[in-house]
């Protein structure tokens, strides 16, 4: 691991120059001590590494990469029973470390020595399993978490971020009995150290299990641990805090992370401004198009209104013409009826006149044949007079004048 946690003692712990004190306020007594404490150079297995770390009672874990490679090799050949017995032994050893001083020191030691990834992964899995039932980390039942208990987090997920929030929230109320020290009450300083060690341990465990980068590690610690120490300080107090609590390398790593965050925010802001400018330009173009469309729509509405008026006028003309046609139809029907009547009257009269004149002419022809010329002349004159009269009547009815 590189960055702010590489060489820095975990927050809440003592510096390596204080070999007789653990992270807590008093020297911790470990149960089941080895009769012959193992040396760092003699470590060849993971159980020995764990025993060595707890035997240091919270001091810095310093081992070489060569030793860690031997431990990593042991892992490849280790049987399941060995791992299971190691988990049991870890439970026994952790009873002597109620303030969780050892786990962050062990992880920092692994990072400092450049431990193989497989070894870091196995240790992270081991401590995740071990700490899962710790009062600061144990998940709540889903039914309880969904009930909305004040200050409780939702436990449906079990990610590193959830573990960090659990430790931050629960550390405020945890009692000494919860961590196996019912005989003495937790002091405020011890509670702060427990919270710091728990959050740091969870961050280191999940930075391995979930492959966190330095940015996510710093954000997790900032949001759940450092933020509680961000109360306003005087300029002198800030200088003292910076000098006493962190190495220059750690501060530089944290600064680089936040510089990256600021750069990302600046880039995002610049992209947002550019996008806003493009959006504004698109909006202006759309507004111009809307204005043109409104103008065109107004023109079309005027045209439509004019055409509607013309259509209404045409419909009025059509209606008037239809009425005239219907009137003309009725008049023609009446005229046709009158003409038929007049034709029948005229036909009857003409036929009567023709029959009469035919009879007169027939009588005149008979008289001619009998050489009665005087009688013939009478019949012919009567016939001519009748036909002339009919002709004059027809001419008068037709508006003409017979001559």
Beta strands, then each sheet from edge to edge (+ up, - down):
end
